[in-house]
Amino acid sequence: MIARILYDKGYREYVEAARIVGSRHQHMVFQLLGNIDPEYPNHVPEQEVKRDSIEGTISYLGYTNNVIDKIREADCIVLPSYYNEGLSRVLMEALAMGKPIITTNIPGCKETVDNGMNGFVIPPRDIAALVESMETIINMENYQRIKMGHFSREKAEREFDVKNVIRVYEEITRHLI
């Protein structure tokens, strides 16, 4: 999970899902990368993040401006957010880098996934669905994850390429005039 460390970004759900899935798949590492933002009223206290990391549920990597290397290393990008995202930058980066995605059915997140093709869209705050999606990715053959990643890259090029976005804006503008 790469995000500001806020409860609204699905922190508790991610940690609980990691706890469940990790107990069944001890070889898996569930990483958390992001800024702990005490100025935000819904931030996760640093002590809680440290506790979850010490317990081994997650591996907290701290904060960096360069998330590209961490996305590259990941098998899948998980963002179980119920925060009013807009269009999630980390999910856009995951698409562009050809990664499978697990995210929630909220505006700004759901647009990045064609369910079952390049990842999974789950209901917000649904730990059982998050666990199921994580285990589906884990249990896939490597070629299946690679295929999902190819669908992510194709989706990025097809739907989010700047030339295509400009074309859509021009069409909308023409219809309004």
N, C-alpha and C positions, 0 to 999 in steps of 0.2 A: 504494500500500500504506500503510495506516494501522495502526501497531502499535508496541509497544515493540520496539526494534531488537535482536532476539535471533535467533540462528541458527535456533532451533526455530520461529520464526514464518515461516520460509521465506525468509529474507533472501537466501541464496546463490541459491536457485532463482529468486527474483524478479529479481535482478540479472542472472543468466545469461539468463533468458527475455527481459528487457528488452534485453540486448545483441543477441540474435538477432533479435528482432522489430524493434528499432530500426534494425538494418542493412538491413532490407527496407522499412521505413516510416519514413523519416527525419523526417517531419513529426510523429511521435508523441512525446509527453513522458511519461516514466514517473516519477511522483512518489513520494517516500517521506516520510511524516510520522510522527514518533514520537520517543520519549525514548530516548537511549542510556543504558542502565542498567548502569554498571560494577560495581554491587553484585551483579548476577545473574551466576552463573558462566558462562552461555552467551551473554553479551552480545557484540555485534559491536563491536570496537574503533572508536573515533571516527576513527582514521587510515584504516581500511578504508572507512568510509562516505564520508569526504572524498575518498579516492582515486577511488572509484566515481563520485562526483558530479563531480569535476574532469574525469574521462575522458569525461563526458557520457552515461554509461550511464543514470544516474538523476539526478533533481533532488531533492536532500535539502532539505526545507523546515524542518527543526528540529522543535521541540515546541510544541504549543499545547493548551490545555484546550478550545478551541472548534474542533472538527473539522467542525462542520456546514457551514461555508462551503466547505471543501475537498471534502466529499462532494458538495455541490450542484454544484460546478464539474466534477466527474469524469464521464467517460463511463461508467466501470465501476469497481467496487471489487474489488480483487484481494487475497486473503489466502491464500497457499499454505502455511498453517501445518501443522505436525505437533506443535505444543505442545498439552498437555492443556488445552484452552480453557475448558471449561464452555460456556456459550452466549456467543458473541462479541458484545460490545457494538457494535463498529463494523459488524459485519454486520447486526445488528438495526437500527441507525441507517440503514444503506444500504437495507434493506427498507422502512423507514418513509418514506424519502425517494424511493422508487421508482427505485432504481438496479439495473442488472444486476450480478451478482456472479459472480466466479470464486473458488472455494475448494476445499478438499480434503475427502476422504471420511473425516473424523474426527469423533467426537462433538463437538457444539458448533458445528461449521461446516456439516456436511452438512445439518442440519435447516433451514437457511435457504434452500436452493435446491431447486427442482424442476427437475432436470437438463433443459436445453434450453428450459425455459419462462421462467425469470427469471434464468438464468445457467448456469454449468457447474460440475459437481463432478468433480474430478480426483483421481487417486491421490496421496498425499503423496510429495514428493521427485521427482515425474515432470516433469522440465523439458520434455520433448517434448509432453506433454499440456497443460502450461501455455502453451507457445508456440502450440499449435494452438487452444486456447480464446481466447487473446488475439487471434490473427489472425482467428478467426471473428467476434469482436465488432468488430474494426477493419473487416472487409470487409462488415459488415452495412450495409444502407441505414439512414438515420437513423430512419425510422419503425419498423424492426424493433427497434432499441435502445430506442426509446420504448415499444414494445409489451412488451418484456421488463421494462422499468421498471414498467409498469402491473401486470404479474403480481407483481412484488416487493411493490408497495404492497398489492395484494389479499391476498397471502400474509400480510403483516404484520397486516392487519386481521382476516383469517380465523383465523389460528393463534396469533397472539401478542398480540392485544388483551387487556388485563388482565381484562375481564369474561369472556372465553372461557376464560382460564387459570383463573380462580376457579371457573367452572362445572365444568371438568374435575377440579379438585381436589375439589370437592364430590361429584362422581360417584364418584371413587375412594374417598373417605372413606366414602360410603354403602355401597359394596360391601365394605369392610373391616369394617364394624360388623355 
